[in-house]
């Protein structure tokens, strides 16, 4: 969204905006457009929503527009060579990591999960291989101790928009250069699965907390308690705990502790299955968890 907003506000001629098709969601399973789709329409821009980026009809639509440059940000699909061959000035991608680190669909989540203290955004040229193209520009961004996926993603989206503007200015000035990636140094951040968000209590407390941060606000880290899903939205890692991993050590509303492989996790905000999010005090008062019970 920030990239779209900046392109429009700076007066760049946007021939079309391509977004994922509307998808059913909510209790009534009504079709919902993406935020980019809605914003583009509000700006009076043409919006294309192909089911697949390689559909021949869509390729012909793109070719007929005769774009100078194609810019991709968080589209979620790999573009085919036939589409990448259309724009004479190239095909740019804004990727939320400092490539070649964290190629793939989930760079922000894996940076937080791994306990890293810095990440960034990369403006790169798209090629057939995923996130393997030459690098034009990069910008670094610290990962703050209380950052979760949502907060860090918002900051990186703003940095990406700034980087895109710098790239366009350098392109127009004839000073934009490109550097090949060191493919031997590449690491990967694959698509997140439901199991990735499952708390592994045998891991150190810091790693458990990072899993909570990495998957908030979506899809939400979770554990199983009393046979049901319990999502954990906020937590702190504390040292010097001992017991079987996953065991509830304390049910004090101000110090609700669950043992980890090393240390313990202090739960601050949770969400029982089919219930709203709640502070740990409300959870303790409403559900009466007991010391010695296990979370799995």
C-alpha positions in Angstrom: 0.0 0.0 0.0 2.7 2.6 0.8 4.4 1.9 -2.6 1.1 2.5 -4.4 0.4 5.6 -2.5 3.9 7.1 -3.2 3.8 6.3 -6.9 0.4 8.0 -7.2 1.3 11.0 -5.0 4.6 11.6 -6.9 2.7 11.7 -10.2 4.0 8.5 -11.8 1.6 7.4 -14.6 0.2 4.1 -13.3 -1.3 2.2 -16.3 -2.8 -0.5 -14.1 -2.7 -2.1 -10.7 -2.7 -5.9 -10.5 -4.0 -7.5 -7.3 -5.2 -10.9 -6.1 -8.8 -11.7 -7.0 -11.5 -11.0 -4.4 -11.8 -13.9 -2.0 -14.6 -15.1 0.3 -14.2 -14.4 4.0 -16.1 -13.8 7.2 -19.2 -15.4 8.5 -21.2 -14.8 5.3 -18.3 -15.8 3.1 -18.7 -12.6 1.1 -16.2 -11.7 -1.5 -13.6 -9.2 -0.2 -11.2 -7.2 -2.3 -7.6 -6.7 -1.2 -6.8 -3.3 0.4 -4.6 -2.5 -2.6 -7.5 -3.2 -4.9 -9.9 -1.0 -3.0 -7.4 1.9 -2.7 -6.5 1.7 -6.4 -10.1 1.9 -7.4 -10.6 4.9 -5.1 -7.8 6.6 -6.9 -9.5 6.0 -10.3 -6.9 3.5 -11.4 -7.5 0.4 -13.6 -7.4 -2.8 -11.5 -6.7 -6.2 -13.0 -7.3 -9.3 -10.9 -6.2 -12.4 -12.9 -6.7 -15.8 -11.3 -3.2 -16.7 -12.4 -0.4 -14.4 -13.5 0.4 -16.7 -16.4 -3.1 -16.7 -17.9 -2.8 -15.8 -21.7 -5.6 -13.3 -21.5 -3.8 -11.4 -18.7 -0.5 -11.5 -20.5 -2.2 -9.9 -23.6 -3.8 -7.2 -21.4 -0.4 -6.4 -19.9 1.2 -6.3 -23.3 -1.5 -4.0 -24.7 -0.8 -1.5 -21.9 2.8 -1.3 -23.1 4.3 -0.4 -19.6 7.9 1.0 -19.3 8.4 -0.7 -16.0 6.7 -3.3 -13.9 6.9 -3.0 -10.1 5.9 -5.8 -7.7 5.4 -5.6 -4.0 3.9 -8.4 -1.9 2.0 -9.9 -4.8 2.5 -13.5 -3.6 2.9 -15.1 -7.1 5.9 -15.9 -9.3 5.6 -14.0 -12.6 6.2 -16.0 -15.8 8.9 -15.2 -18.4 6.3 -14.1 -20.9 5.2 -11.3 -18.5 8.8 -10.3 -17.5 9.6 -9.8 -21.2 7.1 -6.9 -21.7 8.5 -3.9 -19.9 11.7 -2.5 -21.6 13.0 -0.8 -18.4 12.8 -4.0 -16.3 10.7 -5.7 -13.6 11.4 -4.5 -10.1 10.5 -6.3 -6.9 10.4 -4.9 -3.3 11.5 -7.7 -1.0 11.3 -7.5 2.8 14.9 -8.7 3.6 18.5 -7.9 2.9 19.0 -10.4 0.1 20.4 -12.9 -0.4 19.2 -13.6 3.1 15.6 -14.8 3.6 14.6 -15.4 0.0 11.0 -16.6 -0.2 7.5 -15.8 1.0 8.0 -15.2 4.7 11.2 -13.1 5.3 9.8 -10.9 8.1 8.4 -13.8 10.1 11.7 -15.8 9.9 13.8 -12.8 10.8 11.8 -12.4 14.1 11.6 -16.1 14.7 15.4 -16.4 14.5 15.9 -13.6 17.0 17.7 -11.3 14.5 18.2 -7.7 15.4 18.3 -6.2 11.9 16.6 -6.7 8.6 15.7 -4.4 5.7 14.2 -4.1 2.3 15.8 -4.8 -1.1 14.9 -3.3 -4.5 15.8 -6.0 -7.0 15.3 -7.1 -10.6 13.0 -10.1 -11.0 14.2 -13.2 -12.8 12.8 -16.7 -13.2 14.4 -18.0 -10.0 12.7 -16.8 -6.8 14.3 -13.7 -5.4 17.6 -14.3 -7.2 17.8 -11.3 -9.4 20.4 -8.5 -9.2 20.1 -5.9 -6.4 19.6 -2.2 -7.2 19.2 -0.8 -3.7 18.9 -1.9 0.0 17.9 -0.2 3.2 18.5 -1.5 6.7 15.9 -1.5 9.5 16.4 -2.5 13.1 14.2 -5.2 14.7 13.2 -3.8 18.0 12.8 -6.1 21.1 9.0 -5.6 21.1 8.4 -5.8 17.4 6.0 -8.4 16.2 5.3 -9.3 12.6 2.6 -6.6 12.1 4.6 -3.7 13.5 7.8 -4.6 11.6 5.9 -5.2 8.3 4.4 -1.7 8.5 7.8 -0.1 8.9 9.3 -2.1 6.2 6.5 -1.3 3.8 7.2 2.4 4.4 10.9 1.9 3.9 10.2 0.0 0.7 8.2 2.9 -0.7 11.1 5.2 0.0 13.5 2.8 -1.7 11.3 2.6 -4.7 11.2 6.4 -5.0 15.0 6.5 -4.8 15.3 3.8 -7.5 13.0 5.7 -9.8 14.9 8.9 -9.3 18.2 7.2 -10.0 16.8 5.5 -13.0 15.7 8.9 -14.4 19.1 10.4 -13.6 21.0 7.5 -15.2 22.8 6.7 -12.0 21.0 3.4 -11.0 23.4 0.4 -10.9 22.9 -3.2 -10.1 24.9 -5.8 -8.2 24.6 -9.6 -8.6 23.6 -11.6 -5.5 26.0 -13.9 -3.8 24.0 -17.1 -4.4 26.2 -19.2 -2.1 25.1 -17.0 0.8 21.4 -17.4 0.1 19.0 -18.5 2.9 15.3 -19.2 2.5 12.1 -18.3 4.3 9.4 -20.6 3.0 5.6 -20.1 3.1 4.3 -20.3 6.7 2.3 -23.4 7.6 -0.1 -23.8 10.6 2.4 -26.0 12.3 5.0 -23.3 12.2 2.8 -21.3 14.6 2.6 -24.1 17.1 4.5 -23.3 20.2 7.3 -25.9 20.9 7.7 -25.7 24.7 10.9 -27.8 24.6 12.6 -24.8 22.9 14.2 -22.1 24.9 11.9 -19.4 26.3 13.4 -16.8 24.0 12.6 -18.9 21.0 9.1 -19.5 22.2 8.6 -15.7 22.6 10.0 -15.1 19.1 7.5 -17.5 17.7 4.7 -15.5 19.4 6.1 -12.3 17.9 6.7 -13.8 14.5 3.1 -14.8 14.0 1.2 -11.8 15.5 -1.2 -10.5 14.3 -1.5 -13.5 11.9 -2.0 -16.4 12.0 -1.3 -16.3 15.7 1.0 -18.6 17.7 -0.9 -21.3 19.6 -0.7 -24.2 22.0 -3.1 -26.9 23.0 -4.6 -26.7 26.5 -7.4 -28.9 27.8 -7.8 -30.3 24.4 -8.5 -27.0 22.7 -6.4 -24.3 20.9 -5.2 -21.5 23.0 -3.6 -18.6 21.0 -0.8 -16.6 22.6 -0.6 -13.0 21.5 1.8 -11.5 24.0 4.5 -13.0 26.2 7.8 -12.5 27.9 10.7 -14.8 28.3 12.1 -15.2 31.9 15.1 -17.3 33.1 15.6 -19.7 35.9 12.6 -22.0 35.6 12.7 -25.8 36.0 10.0 -28.4 35.3 8.8 -30.4 32.3 8.4 -28.1 29.3 4.9 -27.0 28.8 4.0 -27.3 32.5 2.2 -24.3 34.2 4.4 -23.1 36.9 2.4 -20.2 38.3 -1.2 -19.0 37.8 -0.7 -15.6 39.4 -2.4 -13.1 37.0 0.7 -10.9 37.2 3.2 -13.8 36.7 1.5 -16.6 34.7 4.5 -18.9 33.8 4.8 -21.9 31.6 8.0 -23.9 31.6 10.1 -24.1 28.4 13.2 -26.1 27.6 15.2 -23.3 29.1 13.5 -20.7 31.2 9.8 -20.0 31.1 7.3 -18.0 29.1 5.2 -15.4 31.0 1.9 -15.1 29.2 0.4 -11.6 29.0 -2.4 -11.9 26.4 -4.2 -15.0 25.1 -7.2 -16.1 23.2 -9.1 -19.3 24.1 -10.8 -21.2 21.3 -13.9 -19.4 19.9 -13.4 -16.5 22.3 -12.0 -13.0 22.0 -8.4 -12.0 22.9 -8.0 -11.2 26.6 -5.5 -10.1 29.1 -4.0 -12.9 31.2 -5.9 -11.7 34.3 -9.3 -12.2 32.6 -8.1 -15.7 31.4 -7.1 -16.8 34.9 -10.3 -15.5 36.5 -12.5 -17.0 33.8 -10.8 -20.4 33.1 -9.1 -21.2 36.5 -6.0 -22.9 35.1 -4.0 -24.9 37.7 -0.4 -25.2 38.5 0.9 -28.5 37.1 -1.4 -28.5 34.1 0.3 -29.0 30.8 0.2 -27.1 27.5 1.2 -29.0 24.4 
